[in-house]
Amino acid sequence: VRARVMQVDESPDVTYQDIGGISAQIDEVRETVEMPLKNPGMFDDVGIDPPSGVLLHGPPGTGKTMLAKAVANQTDATFIKMAGSELVHKFIGEGAKLVRDLFELARQHQPAVIFIDEIDAIAAKRTDSKTSGDAEVQRTMMQLLSEMDGFEDRGDIRIIAATNRFDMLDRAILRPGRFDRLIEVPKPDAAGREQIFKIHTRSMNIADDVDYAELAEMAVDASGADVKAICTEAGMFAIRDDRTEVRMTDFQEAYDKIEAEEEEAEDVSR
Ligand code: ATP
């Protein structure tokens, strides 16, 4: 019923092998989310609490959602996704109710990983304006914090949030017991881009002349999502040329095309 805002995915198919260039971040997520789900007794035995919530922050398209899905996959947890932006502009009390429903759903589907994308939409720093919209957003965030603070009965539920706008966040959500583990997910470096090109061409018919190191050098500043777009577009160039094998020139043309489109988009938004 709440399908539009809450997406339940019993078994996401993303694995750690599908994520390139951020192995340190994978390790951190495994330690903070996977370990407590797989081996909660370990934390009890040592006598420490696992991190409550993990916040992934960094530019768009760098693999934050993939990371959350891969943990859910690895632990056989249900993956429940909700976008912060879909919680705002609702009727009074509606956002808070959705947050309650979200946690209730997670309790019913334990073990579960709750992924809240664009957390900044409900957890931005308080502004001066006291419009009713702001108050409603505030209530939604308070409900989220209170669900997280109700630690004991949370059970086998881990919470991961993501944002592209870390600087905008209200520091209240970063307090201990809340999102107390921050993991920065940056854009990939050249080695990372090379890895991501290899991942996204795994099932493509690639010609012998394709040089992955060169592709990585070419696509300076590309995010993982950009690399994926370049690969798909390169395939399109091969198809237009009536070939099934994708060559180096296809990747170069794909990169040029996507670059040009991005510049155009920037000009329009200026
Ligand atoms: P946003 O902040 O825009 O939600 P995100 O960081 O959550 O972005 P994802 O949704 O994880 O980004 O990535 C979008 C797509 O880009 C993925 O489905 C994948 O195809 C590709 N991608 C992004 N990062 C990587 C990566 N590190 N390795 C492999 N593929 C990636």
Residues whose N, C-alpha, C, O or C-beta is under 5 A from the ligand:
A	BS01	ATP	D18 I19 G20 P59 P60 G61 T62 G63 K64 T65 M66 I196 G224 A225 K228
